[in-house]
Amino acid sequence: MKAGDLTQRVTVERFTSTVDGWGTPIESWAPLFTCWAAVEPLVGREYIAAQALQSEVTTRIRMRFRPWMTAQDR
């Protein structure tokens, strides 16, 4: 992947669960890191295939590999 293709800044978030002072669980998305990525719209066949797995997928985001990133991150 050429660096010139990575023109958009994106923030990847990880789901976190903590407990407040009253013992109530607080679930939220916390920023994990920000990086450069390529954001591309899906077209034709890719869009139809993606909808089978997700309720609404309209773009593809490509970035450099990070071994510690998981499928649960967004």
Secondary structure as a PSIPRED ss2 file (coil, helix, strand):
# PSIPRED VFORMAT (PSIPRED V4.0)

   1 M C   1.000  0.000  0.000
   2 K C   1.000  0.000  0.000
   3 A H   0.000  1.000  0.000
   4 G H   0.000  1.000  0.000
   5 D H   0.000  1.000  0.000
   6 L C   1.000  0.000  0.000
   7 T C   1.000  0.000  0.000
   8 Q E   0.000  0.000  1.000
   9 R E   0.000  0.000  1.000
  10 V E   0.000  0.000  1.000
  11 T E   0.000  0.000  1.000
  12 V E   0.000  0.000  1.000
  13 E E   0.000  0.000  1.000
  14 R E   0.000  0.000  1.000
  15 F E   0.000  0.000  1.000
  16 T E   0.000  0.000  1.000
  17 S E   0.000  0.000  1.000
  18 T E   0.000  0.000  1.000
  19 V E   0.000  0.000  1.000
  20 D C   1.000  0.000  0.000
  21 G C   1.000  0.000  0.000
  22 W C   1.000  0.000  0.000
  23 G C   1.000  0.000  0.000
  24 T C   1.000  0.000  0.000
  25 P E   0.000  0.000  1.000
  26 I E   0.000  0.000  1.000
  27 E E   0.000  0.000  1.000
  28 S E   0.000  0.000  1.000
  29 W E   0.000  0.000  1.000
  30 A E   0.000  0.000  1.000
  31 P E   0.000  0.000  1.000
  32 L E   0.000  0.000  1.000
  33 F E   0.000  0.000  1.000
  34 T E   0.000  0.000  1.000
  35 C E   0.000  0.000  1.000
  36 W E   0.000  0.000  1.000
  37 A E   0.000  0.000  1.000
  38 A E   0.000  0.000  1.000
  39 V E   0.000  0.000  1.000
  40 E E   0.000  0.000  1.000
  41 P E   0.000  0.000  1.000
  42 L C   1.000  0.000  0.000
  43 V C   1.000  0.000  0.000
  44 G H   0.000  1.000  0.000
  45 R H   0.000  1.000  0.000
  46 E H   0.000  1.000  0.000
  47 Y H   0.000  1.000  0.000
  48 I H   0.000  1.000  0.000
  49 A H   0.000  1.000  0.000
  50 A H   0.000  1.000  0.000
  51 Q H   0.000  1.000  0.000
  52 A C   1.000  0.000  0.000
  53 L C   1.000  0.000  0.000
  54 Q C   1.000  0.000  0.000
  55 S C   1.000  0.000  0.000
  56 E C   1.000  0.000  0.000
  57 V C   1.000  0.000  0.000
  58 T C   1.000  0.000  0.000
  59 T E   0.000  0.000  1.000
  60 R E   0.000  0.000  1.000
  61 I E   0.000  0.000  1.000
  62 R E   0.000  0.000  1.000
  63 M C   1.000  0.000  0.000
  64 R C   1.000  0.000  0.000
  65 F C   1.000  0.000  0.000
  66 R C   1.000  0.000  0.000
  67 P C   1.000  0.000  0.000
  68 W C   1.000  0.000  0.000
  69 M C   1.000  0.000  0.000
  70 T C   1.000  0.000  0.000
  71 A C   1.000  0.000  0.000
  72 Q C   1.000  0.000  0.000
  73 D C   1.000  0.000  0.000
  74 R C   1.000  0.000  0.000
